[in-house]
Structure formats: structure tokens, C-alpha cells
Amino acid sequence: MTQTEYHQETSEARAIAALILLGLLFFLVTAASFTALGAVLPDMVTTLHWDWTGAGLGYTILGLSCGLASFIPALLIPRVGVQLTLMLGAATMAAGFACLATLTALPLYWLGAALLGVGFALAAVVPASFVIARNFSRRASLAFGVYFTLGGLGGACGPLFYAGLKAVGAGWRGYWTLAALALLVCGAAAALVVPKSRREDRNQDLDAAAGDFSVRDALATPQFWIVTFAYSVSLICETSVNGLSVAHLIRQGIAPAAAGGMLSLQALLTAGGRAAAGGLGERVDPKLITAAALALMAAGIGALTLAHGYPLMLTYAVGVGVGYGVSSLTAVVLILRYFGRRANLELVSIMLLVSTVASGGPWLAGWMRDRFGGFEGAFALFGALTAVGFVAMLLTSAPKRSGSAQTKAIADSSRP
């Protein structure tokens, strides 16, 4: 084996190890934040005698802080590197969990939720997308599939972890303490293994990808906004279904255990959809996969709107679970495929920042419930938006740059 071959194999092995550790980190941050908080919160409310207005506000703060902080990694990674960004994200989340483990009043809970959101942004999708785009250019879809599948499994396992700890008497304070420790350990391990990223490395990437889109050029294309719209509407549906489907189904006459079981099944199907889409994206145009996922999600939301028995409930679980799992992955893949590596870090961050609008979905559905007596109108609206995304995605095509724009990009990238 030559020295060049040795270094190549070492680099590939390190990239695979980094992907696995980043996936495990995503598993933990997903398991211990959004889904777990929904499972733990009722016990916290009971123990501390809170009202649900204050408790629900914490969940809103978590979603808003995560979305609004999505651009922070794009500012930090070129300056301090992806390793330090990951460690900072893990430490921020651990601080948030420490707040939850020790709190006695709502303000500390709200602070903890805000820290969890910021930490999630620093430790999850944006830095992982940066690493995958740099190290898996030929198998990016498969790598993203592995990463997002592990995150989806975390969403399904988080409530189960808490149920197990609760069964042995650990309680919610013990759960948040263990989450803090696990995040610190996994975050440090991921930071140590990911390939180094320095300012000069990023400049080399720009030179190597001189034909790729700049941020300004990408934002000027309709394709970027169509992909962002598709991602945002799928997130609105998933967020609203997670928060409101159980209440809606109970109102439709479904037993609480069955309604909650559909939510768990939906989370498992999300993970399964991501696993399938990762491999399929290497052979099929991700645009077509995204369009099919949006159609499936629209059908699932429609079934949930009318659900009153198991056939429609299963249709909803499959449609929303698989549809969201696939579309949330393929949207990230499309950003890389359409616009290249050069501005991928910033473009993924902008897409996630714009998608913060999804946090308003449950609020809007709640307002419509209070005004019109049910969630059906809100679900119908979200389904219509998803159908619009399906049509737009189906009609779009890969963006093309003019020769002059590409020449300008090459000239710009060659400047010191």
C-alpha cells in the first residue's frame, strides 16, 4: 500500500466514524429535546403545580430559539471550526438540561428551553450537513440517510427512555441529568473525530467548487425558495401533528391509548422513511422523491382530518410519518445537488431559519380550534399548503447558471 492510498483509506475511515458519531449526537439531541419534553412535561406540570399556558410557552421557546439560531453555525464554523462549534452546541444543550434538572419555577424552565434550542442548532443539522457535504460528495444522499435516520430513531426512543427511567424511580430530574452527561460525552467524541475544518480549508473548498452557486446567486433562484417552501410546509405539518393529533383524535372518539400509539408509529415510520430515502436518493432524482413525499404527506393530513377509525388513522401515520421523514432529508440533499458545496453551509442555515415559521403551526391550529370548534380547518389548510409544495416541486427543474455568472464566480474564487 502506498502512502497516498494509506492516507486516503484513513481519511475515508475517519469520515465514516465522524458520520456515525454525528448521527449518534443527532439521536441524543432529538431524543432528549423535542419529543422527550412532550413526554416529560405533564409530570413536571403536576410536580411543580404549573398551568399549561406557562408550560406550553416553553415548548414554543424551544422551537423558536432553535430556528432563529440556525444561522449561528454558519457564522462560527468558518471562524472557529466545526469541532469547536459542535462542542459549544453540546455544552449549551447540557446547560439547558441542567436548568431543567434543577428548576423550581417557570423562568428557569424557559431559559432551559431557550438553551436547548440554541444548542440543537449548533450541534445538529447545519454542522453535520457541512461535514457530509465535504466528505461524502459521491454518496451524499446515503450519508444524509444514515444521519437523519439516527435522528428519527431518537425521536421515537426519547419518550421510551423516560418511561424506563420513570419505571425504576429515576424521575424527570434524573432524566434531564443523564441527558446532560450523555450530550457532553457524545459531543466531545464527535468533535474529536470529525475531520479538521479551518479557515484555509474552507478557502480551498471555494477554489475547488468555483463553478458552484454563491449565496446571492442561489437566493436569486426560484428553486431555492421552492425547496425551502417544501421543507417548511412539511415541518409545519409534522410539528402540528406531533402537538395536536392526539387531542384531535380523542375529540373524534378515538381512545387515548390508540391516539398516542399512532403518534409513536408515525415517529418510527419517519425513521424508516429516512433510511429508505437515503439509499433511493443515489439512484432516483431527489426532486421526484421529494414531490412523492409531499403528496404522501398531503394524503396523510387529509386522512387525519377525517380520521374516525383505524384505516384512516393508519393512512395518516404512514402519510405524515414517511412523508416528513423523506422530505426533510431530500430537501437538504437537493440544496447540495442544486447549488453545490461552496455555499452549502449558509444555504442550509437560511433554509432552517426560514422554516422557523413552522413553530406557528400549532398556535394557528389552536386558534382555529378555539374559534371554529375543531382542528379540521387547520389540518385542511396545512394539507392544501403541502399540495401546493407538491405541484411546485414537480414542475421545477435544476437551476442553470449563465456562462457570465459562472465566469464571475471563478474569477471571484481566485482572488486572495
Buried (B, 14 or more C-beta within 10 A) or exposed (E): EEEEEEEEEEEEEBBBBBBBBBBBBBBBBBBBBBBBBBBBBEBBBEEBEBEEEBBBBBBBBBBBBBBBBBBBBBEBBBEBBBBBBBBBBBBBBBBBBBBBBEBEEBEBBBBBBBBBBBBBBBBBBBBBBBBBBBBBBEBBBBBBBBBBBBBBBBBBBBBBBBEEBBEEEBBBBBBBBBBBEBBBBBBBBBBEBBBEBBEEBBEEBBEEBBBBBBBEBBBEBEBBBBBBBBBBBBBBBBBBBBBBBBBBBBBBEBEEEBBBBBBBBBBBBBBBBBBBBBBBBBEBEBBEBBBBBBBBBBBBBBBBBBBEEEEBBBBBBBBBBBBBBBBBBBBBBBBBBBBBBBBBBBBBBBBBBBBBEBBBBBBBBBEBBEEEEBBBBBBBBBBBBBBBBBEBBBEBEEBEBEEEBBEBBEEEBEEE
